Amino acid sequence: MEGTNDVVLLDFWASSFGMRLRIALALKGIQYEGREENLFDKSPLLLEMNSVHKKIPVLIHNGKPICESLIILEYIDQVWHDKYPLLPSDSYDRSQARFWADYIDKKIYSTGRRVWSGKGEDQEEAKKEFIEIFKTLEGELGDKTYFGGDENLGFVDVALVPFTSWFYSYETCANFSIEAECPKLVAWAKRCMQIECVSNSLPHPHKIYAYVLELKNKFGLA
């Protein structure tokens, strides 16, 4: 692992947005201090370092905070650009990677939350939307090994793969199979999980499901 001056990641273990950064830092061999946050009792450091949104993840590099996971992901890629580049070198390809990462950010978390927390018609509608989102992403993946190409993970792969740790929860809560609907995407996820930096950065799906059940009880959604 490379020395990196001073890198701290304010994170929460079940956050797909935090998982992105754990994967990126691992791929690039960056040593860092991970600090686990309590989302219901946020630390003074988090409130200071992200005074606008007051959300994780936050990367603190040499005392300076960087917020919002895709912005942090790009920062990591630019600062430690010598090893395992995530964004393509070509300007057009780079713009497309940013487009799809933004699509993932705008679509998956909010729709996925409705899938695991919803009931009745809203849950059914969310489930349909969710499947359409992943079918769209399957179309972008095409016949490539990864979104980043046939050899290495890219920016879009790192942005998307953390959500796969929530697949079991989505499926169990809404009684459907993502693999039956989107087999190419699930095959992609399995390929990603064969990479140690990914599998070591993602919690077990059953642990996520236990957390989802806690949330449902906490907010009266059970």
Residue frames as a rotation matrix with the C-alpha (Angstrom) as fourth column:
MET 1
0.572 0.820 0.000 0.00
0.820 -0.572 0.000 0.00
0.000 0.000 -1.000 0.00
GLU 2
-0.167 -0.650 0.742 1.26
0.621 -0.653 -0.432 3.44
0.765 0.389 0.513 -0.89
GLY 3
-0.479 -0.027 -0.878 1.83
0.758 -0.517 -0.398 6.19
-0.442 -0.856 0.268 1.63
THR 4
-0.112 0.593 0.798 -0.63
0.830 -0.385 0.403 8.98
0.546 0.707 -0.449 1.02
ASN 5
-0.711 -0.129 0.691 0.05
-0.223 -0.891 -0.396 11.75
0.666 -0.436 0.605 3.53
ASP 6
-0.893 0.431 0.128 -3.22
-0.084 0.120 -0.989 11.86
-0.442 -0.894 -0.071 5.47
VAL 7
-0.620 0.718 -0.316 -6.42
-0.413 0.044 0.910 10.26
0.667 0.694 0.269 4.17
VAL 8
-0.856 0.463 0.230 -9.55
-0.070 0.337 -0.939 9.76
-0.512 -0.820 -0.256 6.28
LEU 9
-0.708 0.696 -0.118 -12.87
-0.062 0.105 0.993 8.38
0.704 0.710 -0.031 5.06
LEU 10
-0.702 0.626 0.340 -16.02
-0.515 -0.116 -0.849 9.21
-0.492 -0.772 0.403 7.02
ASP 11
-0.690 0.281 -0.667 -18.28
-0.432 0.580 0.691 6.34
0.581 0.765 -0.279 6.12
PHE 12
-0.017 0.654 0.756 -21.09
-0.872 0.360 -0.331 3.99
-0.489 -0.665 0.565 7.13
TRP 13
-0.665 -0.504 0.550 -20.72
-0.269 0.850 0.454 0.28
-0.696 0.154 -0.701 6.48
ALA 14
-0.148 0.710 0.688 -24.05
0.634 0.602 -0.486 -0.22
-0.759 0.364 -0.539 4.66
SER 15
0.413 0.309 -0.857 -23.73
-0.278 -0.853 -0.441 2.85
-0.867 0.420 -0.266 2.42
SER 16
0.610 -0.152 0.778 -23.41
0.727 0.498 -0.473 2.01
-0.316 0.854 0.414 -1.27
PHE 17
0.904 -0.261 0.339 -21.92
-0.043 -0.844 -0.535 5.48
0.426 0.469 -0.773 -1.73
GLY 18
0.503 -0.744 0.440 -19.21
-0.777 -0.167 0.607 4.76
-0.378 -0.648 -0.662 0.82
MET 19
0.512 -0.271 0.815 -18.54
0.227 0.958 0.176 1.33
-0.828 0.095 0.552 -0.69
ARG 20
0.937 -0.151 0.315 -17.59
0.283 -0.202 -0.938 3.04
0.206 0.968 -0.146 -3.96
LEU 21
0.610 -0.716 0.339 -14.75
-0.682 -0.692 -0.235 4.83
0.403 -0.088 -0.911 -2.27
ARG 22
0.390 -0.453 0.802 -13.57
-0.532 0.600 0.597 1.77
-0.752 -0.659 -0.007 -0.35
ILE 23
0.721 -0.088 0.687 -13.30
0.510 0.738 -0.441 -0.07
-0.469 0.669 0.577 -3.67
ALA 24
0.868 -0.368 0.333 -11.48
0.077 -0.563 -0.823 2.80
0.490 0.740 -0.460 -5.40
LEU 25
0.498 -0.706 0.505 -8.99
-0.867 -0.416 0.274 3.27
0.017 -0.574 -0.819 -2.57
ALA 26
0.421 -0.311 0.852 -8.33
-0.184 0.891 0.416 -0.48
-0.888 -0.332 0.318 -2.49
LEU 27
0.851 -0.068 0.521 -7.85
0.507 0.369 -0.779 -0.69
-0.140 0.927 0.348 -6.28
LYS 28
0.691 -0.581 0.429 -5.31
-0.132 -0.686 -0.716 2.12
0.711 0.438 -0.550 -6.09
GLY 29
0.171 -0.662 -0.730 -3.57
0.758 0.561 -0.332 0.75
0.629 -0.497 0.598 -3.01
ILE 30
-0.207 -0.188 0.960 -4.19
-0.228 -0.945 -0.235 3.84
0.951 -0.268 0.153 -0.89
GLN 31
-0.567 -0.022 -0.824 -3.82
0.755 0.386 -0.530 3.61
0.330 -0.922 -0.202 2.88
TYR 32
-0.376 0.488 0.788 -6.50
-0.299 -0.868 0.396 5.48
0.877 -0.087 0.472 4.77
GLU 33
-0.987 0.158 -0.016 -8.24
0.053 0.229 -0.972 5.70
-0.150 -0.960 -0.234 8.10
GLY 34
-0.428 0.903 0.012 -11.88
0.191 0.077 0.979 4.66
0.883 0.422 -0.205 7.94
ARG 35
-0.977 0.184 0.108 -14.14
-0.160 -0.297 -0.941 6.27
-0.141 -0.937 0.320 10.55
GLU 36
-0.575 0.816 -0.065 -17.56
0.684 0.522 0.510 4.74
0.450 0.248 -0.858 10.99
GLU 37
-0.856 0.352 0.379 -20.37
-0.427 -0.894 -0.134 7.26
0.292 -0.276 0.916 11.47
ASN 38
-0.605 0.793 -0.073 -23.65
0.659 0.447 -0.604 6.84
-0.447 -0.413 -0.793 13.31
LEU 39
-0.726 0.288 0.625 -26.18
0.447 -0.494 0.746 8.29
0.523 0.821 0.230 10.89
PHE 40
0.390 0.921 -0.013 -28.63
0.549 -0.222 0.806 9.01
0.739 -0.321 -0.592 13.71
ASP 41
0.884 -0.222 -0.410 -26.01
0.251 -0.515 0.820 10.72
-0.394 -0.828 -0.400 15.88
LYS 42
0.711 -0.580 0.398 -23.53
0.455 -0.052 -0.889 12.36
0.536 0.813 0.227 13.54
SER 43
0.148 -0.778 -0.611 -20.08
0.970 -0.006 0.242 13.23
-0.192 -0.629 0.754 14.79
PRO 44
0.597 -0.030 -0.802 -18.89
0.091 -0.990 0.104 16.83
-0.797 -0.135 -0.588 15.18
LEU 45
-0.513 -0.857 -0.055 -16.21
-0.024 -0.050 0.998 16.02
-0.858 0.513 0.005 12.59
LEU 46
-0.492 0.411 0.767 -18.80
0.858 0.377 0.348 15.02
-0.147 0.830 -0.539 9.98
LEU 47
0.588 0.791 -0.168 -20.91
0.766 -0.611 -0.199 18.11
-0.260 -0.012 -0.965 10.68
GLU 48
0.309 -0.582 -0.752 -17.79
-0.121 -0.809 0.576 20.26
-0.943 -0.087 -0.320 10.33
MET 49
-0.667 -0.728 0.157 -16.41
0.012 0.201 0.980 18.56
-0.745 0.655 -0.126 7.21
ASN 50
-0.745 0.514 0.426 -19.75
0.544 0.097 0.834 18.43
0.387 0.852 -0.352 5.37
SER 51
-0.803 0.370 -0.466 -21.56
0.198 -0.572 -0.796 21.42
-0.561 -0.732 0.386 6.84
VAL 52
-0.666 0.573 -0.477 -23.83
-0.745 -0.494 0.448 21.79
0.021 0.654 0.756 3.79
HIS 53
-0.027 0.675 -0.738 -25.32
-0.557 0.602 0.571 18.30
0.830 0.426 0.360 3.40
LYS 54
-0.127 -0.114 0.985 -24.17
-0.978 0.179 -0.105 16.73
-0.165 -0.977 -0.134 6.69
LYS 55
0.890 0.454 0.027 -23.94
-0.431 0.861 -0.271 13.34
-0.147 0.230 0.962 4.95
ILE 56
-0.162 -0.873 0.460 -21.42
-0.254 0.487 0.835 10.57
-0.953 0.019 -0.301 4.47
PRO 57
0.440 -0.857 -0.269 -19.21
0.891 0.379 0.250 9.76
-0.112 -0.349 0.930 2.71
VAL 58
0.941 -0.335 -0.042 -16.60
-0.338 -0.935 -0.106 12.45
-0.004 0.114 -0.994 3.15
LEU 59
0.482 -0.874 -0.062 -12.96
0.811 0.472 -0.347 12.05
0.333 0.117 0.936 2.16
ILE 60
0.947 -0.292 -0.137 -10.56
-0.189 -0.846 0.498 14.18
-0.262 -0.446 -0.856 4.17
HIS 61
0.556 -0.796 0.239 -7.22
0.777 0.397 -0.488 14.53
0.294 0.457 0.840 2.39
ASN 62
-0.542 -0.840 0.017 -4.53
0.729 -0.480 -0.488 16.47
0.418 -0.252 0.873 4.24
GLY 63
-0.721 0.280 -0.634 -7.23
0.454 -0.501 -0.737 18.12
-0.524 -0.819 0.234 6.35
LYS 64
-0.716 0.466 -0.520 -9.38
-0.651 -0.716 0.254 19.21
-0.254 0.520 0.816 3.40
PRO 65
-0.286 0.687 0.668 -12.84
0.027 0.703 -0.711 17.65
-0.958 -0.185 -0.220 2.91
ILE 66
-0.842 0.214 -0.495 -14.26
-0.517 -0.062 0.854 16.40
0.152 0.975 0.163 -0.39
CYS 67
-0.431 0.797 0.423 -17.98
-0.304 0.313 -0.900 15.55
-0.850 -0.516 0.108 -0.39
GLU 68
0.540 0.757 -0.368 -20.43
-0.712 0.178 -0.679 13.63
-0.448 0.629 0.635 -2.62
SER 69
0.376 -0.436 0.818 -19.34
0.011 0.884 0.467 10.14
-0.926 -0.167 0.338 -3.64
LEU 70
0.714 -0.125 0.689 -18.97
0.693 0.269 -0.669 10.61
-0.102 0.955 0.279 -7.41
ILE 71
0.821 -0.463 0.335 -17.00
-0.345 -0.869 -0.356 13.83
0.456 0.177 -0.872 -6.89
ILE 72
0.436 -0.665 0.606 -14.80
-0.695 0.178 0.696 12.00
-0.571 -0.725 -0.384 -4.37
LEU 73
0.584 -0.171 0.794 -14.42
0.386 0.919 -0.085 9.07
-0.715 0.356 0.602 -6.77
GLU 74
0.817 -0.276 0.506 -13.19
0.420 -0.316 -0.851 11.40
0.394 0.908 -0.142 -9.50
TYR 75
0.696 -0.583 0.419 -10.90
-0.700 -0.681 0.215 13.18
0.160 -0.443 -0.882 -7.01
ILE 76
0.456 -0.512 0.728 -9.34
-0.264 0.703 0.660 9.86
-0.850 -0.493 0.185 -6.00
ASP 77
0.667 -0.147 0.731 -8.85
0.660 0.572 -0.487 8.97
-0.347 0.807 0.479 -9.66
GLN 78
0.822 -0.335 0.461 -7.17
0.083 -0.730 -0.678 12.29
0.563 0.596 -0.572 -10.44
VAL 79
0.618 -0.600 0.508 -4.95
-0.784 -0.428 0.449 12.53
-0.052 -0.676 -0.735 -7.36
TRP 80
-0.127 -0.631 0.766 -3.75
-0.419 0.734 0.535 8.92
-0.899 -0.253 -0.357 -7.56
HIS 81
0.630 0.493 -0.600 -3.85
-0.686 -0.010 -0.728 8.64
-0.365 0.870 0.331 -11.34
ASP 82
-0.268 -0.872 -0.410 -0.76
-0.963 0.255 0.089 6.46
0.027 0.419 -0.908 -11.76
LYS 83
-0.984 -0.094 0.150 -2.42
-0.116 0.983 -0.144 3.23
-0.134 -0.159 -0.978 -10.63
TYR 84
-0.598 0.773 0.210 -5.64
0.774 0.626 -0.100 1.69
-0.209 0.103 -0.973 -11.90
PRO 85
-0.938 0.288 -0.193 -7.23
-0.322 -0.930 0.178 4.64
-0.128 0.229 0.965 -13.76
LEU 86
-0.472 0.849 0.236 -11.03
0.460 0.466 -0.756 4.55
-0.752 -0.248 -0.611 -13.54
LEU 87
0.549 0.633 -0.546 -12.05
-0.128 -0.581 -0.803 7.26
-0.826 0.511 -0.238 -16.01
PRO 88
0.546 -0.332 0.769 -11.11
0.810 0.445 -0.383 6.77
-0.215 0.832 0.512 -19.67
SER 89
-0.433 -0.791 -0.433 -8.40
0.539 -0.612 0.579 8.95
-0.722 0.018 0.691 -21.22
ASP 90
-0.729 0.227 0.646 -10.58
0.583 -0.289 0.759 9.83
0.359 0.930 0.078 -24.22
SER 91
-0.950 0.311 0.034 -12.74
-0.291 -0.839 -0.459 12.92
-0.114 -0.446 0.888 -23.62
TYR 92
-0.223 0.921 -0.319 -15.89
-0.773 0.033 0.634 11.51
0.594 0.388 0.705 -25.19
ASP 93
-0.089 0.142 -0.986 -15.58
0.272 0.956 0.113 8.19
0.958 -0.258 -0.124 -23.36
ARG 94
-0.893 -0.279 -0.354 -14.99
0.417 -0.211 -0.884 10.10
0.172 -0.937 0.305 -20.13
SER 95
-0.717 0.686 0.123 -18.18
-0.691 -0.723 -0.002 12.11
0.088 -0.086 0.992 -20.68
GLN 96
0.032 0.748 -0.663 -20.14
-0.476 0.595 0.647 8.89
0.879 0.295 0.375 -21.23
ALA 97
-0.437 -0.251 -0.864 -18.78
0.572 0.664 -0.482 7.33
0.694 -0.705 -0.146 -18.03
ARG 98
-0.995 0.082 -0.059 -19.85
-0.012 -0.673 -0.740 10.43
-0.100 -0.735 0.670 -16.11
PHE 99
-0.413 0.897 -0.160 -23.30
-0.791 -0.265 0.552 10.29
0.452 0.355 0.818 -17.76
TRP 100
0.089 0.472 -0.877 -23.92
-0.033 0.882 0.471 6.70
0.996 -0.013 0.094 -16.69
ALA 101
-0.698 -0.350 -0.625 -22.57
0.610 0.167 -0.774 7.25
0.375 -0.922 0.097 -13.18
ASP 102
-0.902 0.422 0.089 -24.94
-0.427 -0.843 -0.327 10.21
-0.063 -0.333 0.941 -12.87
TYR 103
-0.141 0.858 -0.494 -27.81
-0.608 0.319 0.727 8.02
0.781 0.403 0.477 -14.17
ILE 104
-0.240 -0.040 -0.970 -27.03
0.505 0.848 -0.160 5.47
0.829 -0.528 -0.183 -11.46
ASP 105
-0.941 -0.200 -0.272 -26.99
0.335 -0.457 -0.824 8.20
0.040 -0.867 0.498 -8.80
LYS 106
-0.731 0.682 0.015 -30.30
-0.680 -0.730 0.069 9.70
0.058 0.040 0.998 -9.90
LYS 107
-0.021 0.790 -0.613 -32.17
-0.700 0.426 0.573 6.42
0.714 0.441 0.544 -10.29
ILE 108
-0.225 -0.072 -0.972 -31.08
0.104 0.990 -0.098 3.49
0.969 -0.124 -0.215 -8.15
TYR 109
-0.957 -0.217 -0.190 -31.00
0.194 0.007 -0.981 4.69
0.214 -0.976 0.035 -4.54
SER 110
-0.664 0.742 0.094 -34.39
-0.703 -0.576 -0.416 6.41
-0.254 -0.343 0.904 -4.54
THR 111
0.124 0.719 -0.684 -36.15
-0.817 0.466 0.341 3.66
0.563 0.516 0.645 -6.51
GLY 112
-0.394 -0.373 -0.840 -34.42
0.093 0.893 -0.440 0.92
0.914 -0.251 -0.317 -4.51
ARG 113
-0.983 0.060 0.176 -35.59
-0.185 -0.238 -0.954 2.50
-0.015 -0.969 0.245 -1.28
ARG 114
-0.159 0.985 -0.073 -39.19
-0.983 -0.165 -0.084 2.33
-0.095 0.058 0.994 -2.52
VAL 115
0.025 0.111 -0.993 -38.63
-0.457 0.885 0.087 -1.34
0.889 0.452 0.073 -3.43
TRP 116
-0.607 -0.348 -0.714 -37.49
0.345 0.694 -0.632 -2.41
0.716 -0.630 -0.301 0.04
SER 117
-0.970 0.179 -0.162 -39.65
0.080 -0.395 -0.915 -0.05
-0.228 -0.901 0.369 2.10
GLY 118
-0.615 0.757 -0.219 -42.83
-0.776 -0.533 0.338 0.22
0.140 0.378 0.915 0.05
LYS 119
-0.642 0.533 0.550 -46.06
0.131 0.784 -0.607 -1.70
-0.755 -0.318 -0.573 0.07
GLY 120
0.251 0.948 0.196 -48.83
0.366 0.095 -0.926 -2.48
-0.896 0.304 -0.323 -2.37
GLU 121
0.855 0.231 0.465 -49.12
0.507 -0.177 -0.844 -0.51
-0.113 0.957 -0.268 -5.59
ASP 122
0.795 -0.597 -0.102 -46.21
-0.600 -0.800 0.011 1.82
-0.088 0.053 -0.995 -4.86
GLN 123
0.019 -0.810 0.586 -43.88
-0.443 0.518 0.732 -1.12
-0.896 -0.273 -0.349 -4.31
GLU 124
0.320 0.167 0.933 -45.09
0.624 0.703 -0.340 -2.81
-0.713 0.691 0.121 -7.51
GLU 125
0.988 0.054 0.146 -44.56
0.144 -0.680 -0.719 0.40
0.061 0.731 -0.679 -9.46
ALA 126
0.508 -0.859 0.067 -41.11
-0.778 -0.424 0.464 0.86
-0.370 -0.288 -0.883 -7.93
LYS 127
0.084 -0.448 0.890 -40.23
0.026 0.894 0.448 -2.72
-0.996 -0.015 0.087 -8.80
LYS 128
0.675 0.229 0.701 -41.14
0.679 0.177 -0.712 -2.14
-0.287 0.957 -0.036 -12.46
GLU 129
0.932 -0.362 0.029 -39.11
-0.335 -0.889 -0.312 1.09
0.139 0.281 -0.950 -12.54
PHE 130
0.337 -0.827 0.450 -36.21
-0.610 0.172 0.773 -0.70
-0.717 -0.535 -0.447 -10.85
ILE 131
0.228 -0.198 0.953 -36.16
0.484 0.873 0.066 -3.46
-0.845 0.446 0.295 -13.46
GLU 132
0.886 0.143 0.441 -36.31
0.460 -0.391 -0.797 -0.92
0.058 0.909 -0.412 -16.30
ILE 133
0.736 -0.677 0.003 -33.33
-0.646 -0.701 0.304 0.94
-0.204 -0.226 -0.953 -14.82
PHE 134
0.017 -0.780 0.626 -31.27
-0.360 0.579 0.731 -2.25
-0.933 -0.238 -0.271 -14.79
LYS 135
0.463 0.172 0.869 -32.40
0.691 0.545 -0.476 -3.26
-0.556 0.821 0.134 -18.27
THR 136
0.988 -0.146 0.056 -31.19
-0.090 -0.821 -0.564 0.15
0.129 0.552 -0.824 -19.46
LEU 137
0.363 -0.903 0.231 -27.85
-0.812 -0.184 0.554 -0.47
-0.458 -0.388 -0.800 -17.76
GLU 138
0.189 -0.239 0.952 -27.68
0.241 0.951 0.191 -3.94
-0.952 0.194 0.238 -19.32
GLY 139
0.869 0.196 0.455 -28.03
0.483 -0.132 -0.866 -2.26
-0.109 0.972 -0.210 -22.71
GLU 140
0.769 -0.638 0.040 -25.08
-0.628 -0.766 -0.138 0.00
0.119 0.081 -0.990 -21.93
LEU 141
0.169 -0.712 0.682 -23.00
-0.510 0.529 0.678 -2.96
-0.844 -0.462 -0.273 -20.70
GLY 142
0.478 0.079 -0.875 -23.68
-0.865 0.211 -0.454 -4.86
0.149 0.974 0.169 -23.92
ASP 143
0.886 -0.197 -0.421 -21.23
0.128 0.974 -0.186 -7.70
0.447 0.111 0.888 -24.44
LYS 144
0.057 -0.907 0.417 -18.39
-0.518 -0.384 -0.764 -6.07
0.853 -0.173 -0.492 -22.51
THR 145
-0.263 -0.248 -0.933 -16.88
0.608 0.708 -0.359 -7.81
0.750 -0.661 -0.035 -19.49
TYR 146
-0.312 0.133 -0.941 -17.16
0.816 -0.470 -0.337 -4.60
-0.487 -0.873 0.039 -17.46
PHE 147
0.812 0.581 -0.065 -18.66
0.492 -0.739 -0.461 -1.19
-0.316 0.342 -0.885 -18.12
GLY 148
0.493 -0.718 -0.491 -15.06
-0.434 -0.692 0.577 0.03
-0.754 -0.072 -0.653 -18.24
GLY 149
0.099 -0.454 -0.886 -14.14
-0.971 0.149 -0.186 -2.47
0.216 0.879 -0.426 -20.99
ASP 150
0.722 0.210 -0.659 -13.01
-0.255 0.967 0.029 -6.06
0.643 0.147 0.752 -21.21
GLU 151
-0.089 -0.897 -0.432 -9.94
0.285 0.393 -0.874 -5.83
0.954 -0.201 0.221 -18.98
ASN 152
-0.870 -0.345 -0.351 -10.52
0.438 -0.217 -0.872 -3.63
0.225 -0.913 0.340 -15.94
LEU 153
0.139 0.874 -0.467 -13.23
0.963 -0.229 -0.143 -2.10
-0.232 -0.429 -0.873 -13.83
GLY 154
-0.567 -0.277 0.776 -14.01
0.514 -0.855 0.070 1.50
0.644 0.438 0.627 -14.72
PHE 155
-0.941 0.167 0.296 -15.75
-0.302 -0.807 -0.507 4.48
0.154 -0.566 0.810 -13.16
VAL 156
-0.079 0.992 -0.099 -19.26
-0.842 -0.013 0.539 3.15
0.533 0.126 0.837 -13.89
ASP 157
0.057 0.036 -0.998 -18.47
0.193 0.980 0.046 -0.30
0.980 -0.195 0.049 -12.49
VAL 158
-0.792 -0.441 -0.423 -17.25
0.493 -0.050 -0.869 1.19
0.362 -0.896 0.257 -9.21
ALA 159
-0.775 0.568 0.277 -20.30
-0.613 -0.781 -0.116 3.48
0.151 -0.260 0.954 -9.07
LEU 160
0.077 0.924 -0.375 -22.77
-0.800 0.282 0.530 0.64
0.595 0.259 0.760 -9.63
VAL 161
-0.247 -0.176 -0.953 -21.41
-0.003 0.983 -0.181 -2.54
0.969 -0.042 -0.243 -8.05
PRO 162
-0.974 -0.116 0.195 -22.02
-0.191 -0.047 -0.981 -1.50
0.123 -0.992 0.024 -4.39
PHE 163
-0.228 0.968 0.106 -25.79
-0.972 -0.220 -0.081 -1.60
-0.055 -0.122 0.991 -5.01
THR 164
-0.015 0.201 -0.979 -25.51
-0.437 0.880 0.187 -5.32
0.899 0.431 0.075 -5.75
SER 165
-0.912 -0.321 -0.254 -24.93
0.092 0.444 -0.891 -5.93
0.399 -0.837 -0.376 -2.04
TRP 166
-0.646 0.757 0.102 -28.53
-0.551 -0.370 -0.748 -4.73
-0.529 -0.539 0.655 -1.60
PHE 167
-0.557 0.444 -0.702 -29.97
-0.647 0.298 0.702 -7.05
0.521 0.845 0.121 -4.29
TYR 168
-0.742 0.260 -0.617 -30.93
0.435 0.888 -0.149 -9.75
0.509 -0.379 -0.773 -1.80
SER 169
-0.746 0.460 -0.481 -32.83
0.299 -0.415 -0.860 -7.18
-0.595 -0.785 0.172 0.29
TYR 170
-0.578 0.540 -0.612 -34.64
-0.777 -0.592 0.212 -5.76
-0.248 0.598 0.762 -2.73
GLU 171
-0.580 0.304 -0.756 -35.61
-0.386 0.715 0.583 -9.24
0.717 0.630 -0.298 -3.92
THR 172
-0.773 0.240 -0.588 -36.68
0.569 0.673 -0.473 -10.52
0.282 -0.699 -0.657 -0.51
CYS 173
-0.730 0.485 -0.481 -38.71
0.086 -0.633 -0.769 -7.44
-0.678 -0.603 0.421 0.42
ALA 174
-0.229 0.638 -0.735 -40.48
-0.830 -0.523 -0.196 -7.21
-0.509 0.565 0.649 -2.95
ASN 175
0.110 0.317 0.942 -40.61
-0.038 0.948 -0.314 -10.91
-0.993 -0.002 0.117 -3.88
PHE 176
0.960 0.107 -0.260 -38.91
-0.263 0.018 -0.965 -10.91
-0.099 0.994 0.045 -7.27
SER 177
0.419 -0.846 0.331 -35.68
0.627 0.533 0.568 -12.09
-0.657 -0.030 0.753 -8.92
ILE 178
0.454 -0.367 -0.812 -33.26
-0.539 -0.839 0.078 -9.59
-0.709 0.402 -0.579 -10.40
GLU 179
-0.622 -0.751 0.223 -31.36
-0.306 0.495 0.813 -12.41
-0.721 0.438 -0.537 -12.09
ALA 180
-0.199 0.636 0.746 -34.53
0.738 0.598 -0.313 -13.63
-0.645 0.488 -0.588 -13.84
GLU 181
0.799 0.574 -0.181 -35.16
0.362 -0.699 -0.617 -10.13
-0.481 0.427 -0.766 -15.18
CYS 182
0.788 -0.585 -0.192 -31.58
-0.606 -0.685 -0.404 -8.98
0.105 0.435 -0.894 -15.81
PRO 183
0.914 -0.389 0.117 -29.30
0.336 0.886 0.320 -12.03
-0.229 -0.253 0.940 -16.16
LYS 184
0.391 -0.819 0.421 -26.47
0.587 -0.131 -0.799 -10.16
0.709 0.559 0.430 -17.92
LEU 185
0.293 -0.245 0.924 -26.26
-0.520 -0.852 -0.061 -7.61
0.802 -0.463 -0.377 -15.13
VAL 186
0.846 0.030 0.533 -26.16
-0.494 0.423 0.760 -10.28
-0.203 -0.905 0.373 -12.43
ALA 187
0.763 -0.631 0.143 -23.44
0.641 0.709 -0.295 -12.13
0.084 0.317 0.945 -14.38
TRP 188
0.232 -0.651 0.723 -21.50
0.108 -0.721 -0.684 -8.84
0.967 0.236 -0.097 -14.48
ALA 189
0.556 0.042 0.830 -21.94
-0.747 -0.413 0.521 -8.46
0.365 -0.910 -0.199 -10.71
LYS 190
0.954 -0.201 0.224 -20.57
0.071 0.873 0.482 -11.97
-0.293 -0.444 0.847 -10.15
ARG 191
0.462 -0.831 0.311 -17.51
0.679 0.105 -0.727 -11.15
0.571 0.547 0.612 -12.28
CYS 192
0.250 -0.334 0.909 -16.92
-0.369 -0.901 -0.229 -8.01
0.895 -0.278 -0.349 -10.22
MET 193
0.783 0.147 0.605 -17.15
-0.622 0.150 0.769 -9.99
0.022 -0.978 0.208 -6.98
GLN 194
0.826 -0.561 -0.062 -14.26
0.549 0.823 -0.144 -12.18
0.132 0.085 0.988 -8.16
ILE 195
0.043 -0.794 0.606 -12.03
0.195 -0.589 -0.785 -9.12
0.980 0.152 0.129 -7.78
GLU 196
-0.203 -0.185 -0.961 -10.71
0.909 0.328 -0.255 -9.05
0.363 -0.926 0.102 -4.22
CYS 197
-0.977 -0.212 -0.028 -10.83
0.209 -0.917 -0.340 -5.25
0.047 -0.338 0.940 -3.88
VAL 198
-0.397 0.911 0.113 -14.56
-0.551 -0.334 0.765 -5.43
0.735 0.241 0.634 -4.60
SER 199
0.240 0.563 -0.791 -15.52
0.238 0.756 0.610 -8.46
0.941 -0.335 0.047 -2.52
ASN 200
-0.408 -0.475 -0.779 -13.53
0.864 0.073 -0.497 -7.19
0.294 -0.877 0.381 0.48
SER 201
-0.992 -0.018 0.128 -15.22
-0.004 -0.984 -0.177 -3.78
0.129 -0.176 0.976 0.28
LEU 202
-0.282 0.959 -0.011 -18.84
-0.598 -0.166 0.784 -4.98
0.751 0.228 0.620 0.17
PRO 203
-0.535 0.160 0.830 -20.75
-0.757 0.346 -0.554 -6.34
-0.375 -0.925 -0.064 3.19
HIS 204
-0.951 0.242 0.190 -22.52
0.284 0.929 0.238 -9.69
-0.119 0.280 -0.953 2.97
PRO 205
-0.614 0.768 0.185 -26.03
-0.199 -0.377 0.904 -9.33
0.764 0.518 0.384 1.48
HIS 206
0.113 0.669 -0.735 -27.56
0.660 0.502 0.558 -11.04
0.742 -0.548 -0.385 4.55
LYS 207
-0.503 -0.347 -0.792 -25.96
0.827 -0.458 -0.325 -8.43
-0.250 -0.818 0.518 6.80
ILE 208
-0.970 0.223 0.099 -27.53
-0.157 -0.879 0.450 -5.71
0.187 0.421 0.888 4.64
TYR 209
-0.246 0.941 -0.233 -30.90
0.100 0.263 0.959 -7.47
0.964 0.212 -0.159 4.89
ALA 210
-0.073 0.164 -0.984 -30.67
0.973 0.228 -0.034 -7.57
0.218 -0.960 -0.176 8.70
TYR 211
-0.855 -0.285 -0.434 -30.00
0.378 -0.915 -0.143 -3.83
-0.356 -0.286 0.890 8.61
VAL 212
-0.762 0.637 0.117 -33.00
-0.200 -0.403 0.893 -3.28
0.616 0.657 0.435 6.31
LEU 213
-0.001 0.778 -0.628 -35.21
0.609 0.499 0.617 -5.14
0.793 -0.382 -0.474 8.78
GLU 214
-0.409 -0.229 -0.883 -33.91
0.875 -0.375 -0.308 -2.88
-0.260 -0.898 0.354 11.57
LEU 215
-0.997 0.011 -0.078 -34.78
-0.035 -0.947 0.320 0.19
-0.070 0.322 0.944 9.49
LYS 216
-0.458 0.885 -0.080 -38.25
0.023 0.102 0.995 -1.10
0.889 0.454 -0.067 8.70
ASN 217
0.060 0.437 -0.898 -38.91
0.917 0.332 0.223 -1.68
0.395 -0.836 -0.380 12.39
LYS 218
-0.658 -0.438 -0.613 -37.44
0.672 -0.708 -0.216 1.68
-0.339 -0.554 0.760 13.35
PHE 219
-0.936 0.250 -0.247 -39.64
-0.327 -0.879 0.346 3.58
-0.131 0.405 0.905 10.90
GLY 220
-0.282 0.902 0.328 -42.76
-0.328 0.231 -0.916 1.45
-0.902 -0.366 0.231 11.31
LEU 221
-0.107 0.167 -0.980 -42.52
-0.993 -0.071 0.096 -0.10
-0.054 0.983 0.173 7.84
ALA 222
-0.935 -0.326 0.136 -42.52
-0.330 0.944 -0.002 -3.75
-0.128 -0.046 -0.991 8.88
